[in-house]
Amino acid sequence: MSENQSQLHDTPARYGTVSRFFHWTMAAILAWQFATALSHLLLEDTAIESFLWGTHKVVGLLLIVLVVLRGLWSLRNRGHRPPSLSPMANLGHLALYLLMIVVPLIGLLRQYGSGRAFEPFGIPLMPGFEGDRIEWMMAPGFLHSWLGWLLLAMVVGHIAMVFIHRRRPRDEDVLARMLGDRQSGPSRVS
């Protein structure tokens, strides 16, 4: 395998280019989604809310597509990735992945149940329908918000743990692994 090809894949010391692309792209998309939700909550009926909230569904769909692609890429790199620091870190990452799948799925379910068309990027994903809403699809809609805020709390915790691991003596600098630093290892900060 050439040097360029090996940089695409994960190694036990660091994440490869593709994994880093998924991670940082999804981080930016999640930041956007949380900004749209906060604007909807705090800036209702303003131009900012109108602009941001208008992108929420389309960007949510993009997020779920990236989660699936990232999951498939992770499976392909299984056994070659940097090791998890603990069982708790494994559970935390699993919870993040589950929420990144469940939250937009509930949104899509609610969208379909509403009977309104959904055509992200001009693609007729849900044509909409005449008549009453499908109530059982609308019912779990409140979970979309609550689980979304839980996801935000988990993301904040994820970021906090990165900095905790950077500061603890003898802990691995996990940020270096996701930045592609080939010298990652025990923390150089004490």
N, C-alpha and C positions, 0 to 999 in steps of 0.2 A: 504494500500500500504506500502510495507517495505521501510526502509531507503534507501537501494540500488536502488530500483525501483524509488523512488521519486527523487533521484539524477539524473536519466536519463532524466526526464522531466523538462521543464521550470517551474518556479514559478514567481510570481509577483516581487520577490526580485532579482532573478538571472536566468541566462540561465543554463539549464541542461547539462549534459555530452554530449549528442548527438548533441545539438545545438552548443556547444563549439567545438566539434570535426569538424563539418561541417565548422564553421567559420574559425578556424585556419588552417585546411587542405586547404580550398579554398584560404586563404591568402597566404599560401606557394606556391600553384599552380599558382596563379596570379603573384606572385613575379617571379617565374620561367618563365612564359609567357612573362612578360615585359623584363626580361633579354634576352630571345631569340629574341624578337623584336628589342631591342637595339643593340644586337650583329649583327643582320642582317642589321641594319641601319648604325652602326658605324664601324664594324669590318668585312666588306664584304670580302669574299675570304680568310678568315683565318681559321685555325684549330678550333679556339673557335667558330666562327660563324657556321662552318660546323657541329660541335657537337651539339651546342644549337639549331640551326635552324632545324636540323633534328628531333627534338622532338616536335616542335611547333604544328603540326597538331594533333598528338596523345594526347598530354597533353591538347590541346583545347577541344578535344572530351571528355576527362575525366572531364574537368571543367564543360561542359554543363550537363553531367550526374549528377554531384554533385549538380549543381544549381537546377535541377529538383527535386532530392531527398530532398535537403534542403528546397525547397519550399513546398513540400508535408509534411515534418516534421513540418514546421512552421504552416501550416494550421491545422495540428493535435493538435498543442499546442496553437492555437489561443485562446485568452482569459485567458491564464495562464502565458503569457510571461511578462517580465518587460515592463511597459508602456513606450511609446515614450516620449521624452522630449518636442517635439513641432511638429506642422504640417510641419515645414521645415525639421525636422529630418525624418519624414515619407516620404516626397517627395524625400529626398536624398537617403534613403534606397531603395525606389521604383525605382529610376533612376539607382542605382547600379545593382539591380536585372535585370532590363530590358536590360542594357548594357551587363551584364554577359550572357544573353540569346541571344541577337541580334548579338553581335560580332561573337561568334562561329558559329551561324546559317548562317550568311553571308559567313563565311569561308567554311562551308560545302556545301552551294549552289554553290559557286565558284568552289570548288573541283569537284563536280559532273559535272558542266557545262564544265569543262576542258576536260572531257573524260578520265582522268587518274584514274587508280585504287586507292582505298584507303582501306588498310587492317590493321587497327590498332590492335596491339597485335595479329596479324595473323588471325583476323576475317575479312572475305571479306564483308565489309560494302558497298563499291561501287566497282563493278567489272570493271568499265571503259568501254569505247566503241570506236569503229572505226569511223572515219569520222571527220567532222568539230566540233569545239566547239559549245556549245549552248550559243550564245552571250548574250541573255537576262539574263542568269544566271551569266555570267562573268561581266556584266555591273556594278552591285553594289559592285564589289570587292574593289574599292577605299574606300568605306565606312567602310570596315573591318579595314583598317589602321586608318582612321580618328576617328572612334568611339572607336577603341582600345586605342588611345592616350587620348580621352576624358575620357574613363574608368580609365586610369592611373591618370588623373587629379582629378577625383572624389574620387579615393582611397586615394590619398594624402590629399584631403580635409577631407575625413572621418577620417583619422588618426589625422589630425590637430585638428578636432573638439573634438576628444577624449581627447587630452591634454588640450584644452581650457576648457572643462567641468571639468577636474580634478583641474584646477587652479582657476576657478571662485568660489568665496564664495557662498554658498548655492546651488550650482549646484550638481547634482548627479554624483558620480564617476562611469561613464558608463563602464570604463575599468574593474572595480571590478566585475560588473555583468557578463562580458564575461570571466573573469578569474575564476569565480566560488566562489568568495569571499562572504561568507554568511553574512558578516557584511556590505555589500554595503549599502550605503545610502548617505546623503549629504556629500559632499567632506570634507575630513579631512585635506586638504591642503588649506592654505589661502594665 
